[in-house]
Amino acid sequence: MSMLTPPGMGGKYRITGDKYPRMRRPRRRGRLVFATVASLAALSLVGWGTLQLIDVFSGGGDEASAAGPKANCSAGVSPSPSAPSAAALPAPAQITVNVLNATTRTGLAKRTAAELKKRGFKIGDVGNATTAYDKKVKGTGILLGPSSALKTSLPVLGTQLTAAETQTDTRKGADVDLIIGAAFKNLTPRASADKALTALTDPRPTATASASGKGC
């Protein structure tokens, strides 16, 4: 009889061998699964919180302003709020221009009016400037019209003489004046004027690059 066999027991209950049987506690898989799920949930929560902090400090969480300047800023686009609306701009054929000479050079108004007519503008009065401007315009010229033309006819006419000064008066009617000044030589070259007119009537967003990444 083996020393492992309790007294009084034998036969099929007899224990043989010289090693104790190993007694293992039953595995508790439920706890292991729970611990794994809890760990994953904690990691997910930490990751979500980190993303929220990054979003807040980077300004990306401001969805209310995403459709405004921020959207343009993130796309590298610079809006032009002061530019006239393309839909409100008349075509050159809808603008009547009075060409007035405020210099001592003769024939200047007639030649300029003929060139403007070739470029599609309607021509009104052609002659010398009034006393208020005659021999008093030192620059290239003055574009003069009613206040209603400030964002309509005058910008279109301005593409033909880009260095001219724009002014308004209290006149009635839609006609505008091109008053030729002492520094005038010629109208803006037609190719450049056409390009400026196209950009004015069909504006597109201008991309701006910032080397430092500031301003957004």
C-alpha positions as CSV (number, residue, x, y, z in Angstrom):
1,M,0.0,0.0,0.0
2,S,1.3,3.4,-0.9
3,M,1.9,5.9,1.8
4,L,-0.6,8.1,0.0
5,T,-3.5,5.7,0.6
6,P,-5.6,6.6,3.6
7,P,-6.0,3.8,6.1
8,G,-8.9,1.5,5.5
9,M,-9.0,2.3,1.8
10,G,-7.9,0.0,-0.9
11,G,-9.0,-1.6,-4.1
12,K,-10.2,0.9,-6.6
13,Y,-9.7,3.7,-4.1
14,R,-6.1,2.9,-3.7
15,I,-3.7,5.7,-4.6
16,T,-0.5,4.7,-6.1
17,G,2.6,6.7,-7.1
18,D,4.8,9.0,-5.2
19,K,3.5,12.4,-6.4
20,Y,0.7,14.5,-5.0
21,P,-2.0,15.3,-7.5
22,R,-2.0,19.0,-8.6
23,M,-5.1,20.8,-7.6
24,R,-5.9,23.8,-9.8
25,R,-8.4,26.4,-9.0
26,P,-11.1,26.7,-11.7
27,R,-10.3,29.5,-14.2
28,R,-12.5,32.5,-13.9
29,R,-12.8,33.6,-17.5
30,G,-15.6,36.0,-16.7
31,R,-13.2,38.2,-14.7
32,L,-10.6,38.1,-17.4
33,V,-13.1,39.2,-20.1
34,F,-14.4,42.0,-17.9
35,A,-10.9,43.3,-17.1
36,T,-10.1,43.3,-20.8
37,V,-13.2,45.2,-21.8
38,A,-12.7,47.7,-19.0
39,S,-9.1,48.3,-20.1
40,L,-10.2,48.9,-23.7
41,A,-13.0,51.3,-22.6
42,A,-10.5,53.3,-20.5
43,L,-8.1,53.6,-23.4
44,S,-10.9,54.7,-25.7
45,L,-12.0,57.3,-23.2
46,V,-8.4,58.7,-22.9
47,G,-8.0,58.8,-26.6
48,W,-11.3,60.6,-27.1
49,G,-10.4,63.1,-24.5
50,T,-7.0,63.8,-26.1
51,L,-8.6,64.4,-29.5
52,Q,-11.1,66.9,-27.9
53,L,-8.2,68.8,-26.3
54,I,-6.3,69.0,-29.6
55,D,-9.5,70.1,-31.3
56,V,-10.2,72.9,-28.8
57,F,-6.6,74.3,-28.8
58,S,-6.4,74.1,-32.6
59,G,-9.7,76.0,-33.0
60,G,-11.3,73.2,-35.0
61,G,-14.2,72.8,-32.7
62,D,-15.7,76.1,-33.5
63,E,-18.3,74.8,-35.9
64,A,-20.4,77.9,-35.7
65,S,-17.7,79.9,-37.5
66,A,-16.7,77.1,-39.9
67,A,-18.8,78.6,-42.7
68,G,-17.3,82.1,-42.2
69,P,-13.8,83.4,-42.3
70,K,-12.4,80.2,-40.7
71,A,-13.5,78.2,-43.6
72,N,-11.7,80.5,-46.0
73,C,-8.7,80.6,-43.7
74,S,-8.4,76.8,-43.5
75,A,-8.6,76.7,-47.3
76,G,-6.0,79.4,-47.7
77,V,-8.5,81.8,-49.3
78,S,-8.7,85.5,-48.7
79,P,-12.2,87.0,-49.0
80,S,-12.8,90.5,-50.5
81,P,-15.7,91.9,-48.7
82,S,-15.2,95.4,-50.2
83,A,-15.3,94.2,-53.8
84,P,-18.5,95.1,-55.7
85,S,-20.9,92.3,-56.5
86,A,-20.4,91.0,-60.0
87,A,-24.2,90.7,-60.4
88,A,-24.5,94.5,-59.8
89,L,-21.9,95.6,-62.4
90,P,-23.1,96.9,-65.7
91,A,-21.5,96.0,-69.0
92,P,-19.4,98.8,-70.7
93,A,-22.2,99.2,-73.3
94,Q,-24.6,100.2,-70.5
95,I,-22.3,103.0,-69.3
96,T,-22.4,106.5,-70.8
97,V,-19.1,108.3,-70.3
98,N,-18.5,112.0,-70.7
99,V,-14.9,112.6,-71.6
100,L,-13.6,116.0,-70.4
101,N,-10.2,117.5,-70.9
102,A,-8.8,119.4,-67.9
103,T,-5.3,119.9,-69.5
104,T,-3.9,122.4,-71.9
105,R,-3.4,119.8,-74.6
106,T,-5.9,119.9,-77.4
107,G,-7.7,116.9,-78.9
108,L,-7.0,114.7,-75.9
109,A,-10.7,114.3,-75.0
110,K,-11.6,113.4,-78.6
111,R,-8.9,110.7,-78.9
112,T,-9.7,109.2,-75.5
113,A,-13.4,109.1,-76.3
114,A,-12.8,107.3,-79.6
115,E,-10.7,104.6,-77.8
116,L,-13.3,104.1,-75.1
117,K,-15.9,103.7,-77.8
118,K,-13.8,100.9,-79.4
119,R,-13.7,99.2,-76.0
120,G,-17.5,99.1,-75.9
121,F,-18.5,102.2,-73.8
122,K,-21.2,104.6,-74.8
123,I,-19.9,108.2,-75.2
124,G,-21.8,111.2,-74.0
125,D,-20.3,114.7,-74.0
126,V,-16.8,115.3,-75.2
127,G,-15.0,118.6,-74.6
128,N,-13.3,120.7,-71.9
129,A,-13.7,120.2,-68.2
130,T,-15.8,122.6,-66.2
131,T,-14.2,125.5,-64.3
132,A,-14.1,123.5,-61.1
133,Y,-11.6,121.0,-62.7
134,D,-10.1,122.8,-65.7
135,K,-6.3,122.9,-65.3
136,K,-6.7,121.7,-61.6
137,V,-6.3,117.9,-62.0
138,K,-2.6,117.1,-61.4
139,G,-2.9,113.4,-61.6
140,T,-3.8,111.0,-64.4
141,G,-7.5,111.8,-64.2
142,I,-10.7,111.7,-62.1
143,L,-13.6,109.3,-62.5
144,L,-16.7,111.3,-61.4
145,G,-20.3,110.1,-61.0
146,P,-23.3,109.9,-58.7
147,S,-23.0,108.0,-55.5
148,S,-25.1,105.2,-57.0
149,A,-22.3,104.5,-59.5
150,L,-19.6,104.1,-56.8
151,K,-19.9,100.3,-56.9
152,T,-21.3,99.9,-60.3
153,S,-20.3,102.1,-63.3
154,L,-17.2,103.7,-61.8
155,P,-15.3,100.5,-61.0
156,V,-16.0,99.2,-64.6
157,L,-14.7,102.5,-66.0
158,G,-11.8,102.4,-63.6
159,T,-10.4,99.3,-65.4
160,Q,-9.7,101.5,-68.4
161,L,-7.6,104.1,-66.4
162,T,-6.4,102.3,-63.3
163,A,-4.4,105.3,-61.9
164,A,-7.4,107.6,-61.9
165,E,-9.0,108.9,-58.7
166,T,-12.7,108.1,-58.0
167,Q,-15.1,110.8,-56.8
168,T,-18.9,111.2,-56.5
169,D,-21.1,114.2,-56.7
170,T,-24.8,115.0,-56.4
171,R,-25.8,114.8,-60.1
172,K,-29.0,113.3,-61.3
173,G,-28.8,110.5,-63.8
174,A,-26.4,107.6,-64.3
175,D,-23.8,109.2,-66.7
176,V,-20.2,109.3,-65.4
177,D,-17.3,111.6,-66.3
178,L,-13.7,110.8,-67.2
179,I,-11.8,114.0,-66.5
180,I,-8.3,113.9,-68.0
181,G,-5.6,115.2,-65.8
182,A,-2.1,116.7,-66.4
183,A,-0.3,113.4,-65.9
184,F,-2.5,111.5,-68.4
185,K,-0.7,109.8,-71.3
186,N,-2.9,107.0,-72.5
187,L,-5.6,104.7,-71.2
188,T,-4.6,101.5,-69.6
189,P,-3.5,99.1,-72.4
190,R,-6.5,97.2,-73.7
191,A,-5.2,93.8,-72.9
192,S,-4.6,94.8,-69.3
193,A,-7.9,96.6,-69.1
194,D,-9.8,93.6,-70.4
195,K,-8.0,91.3,-67.9
196,A,-9.0,93.7,-65.1
197,L,-12.5,93.9,-66.3
198,T,-12.8,90.1,-66.4
199,A,-11.4,89.8,-62.9
200,L,-13.9,92.4,-61.7
201,T,-17.0,90.8,-63.3
202,D,-16.0,87.2,-62.5
203,P,-14.2,87.4,-59.2
204,R,-12.6,84.3,-57.8
205,P,-11.2,83.7,-54.3
206,T,-7.5,84.5,-53.9
207,A,-5.3,82.0,-52.2
208,T,-2.9,83.4,-49.7
209,A,0.1,81.6,-48.4
210,S,1.4,82.3,-44.9
211,A,4.9,81.1,-44.2
212,S,4.5,81.3,-40.5
213,G,1.0,79.8,-40.5
214,K,-0.3,82.9,-38.5
215,G,-3.5,84.8,-39.2
216,C,-5.8,81.8,-39.2
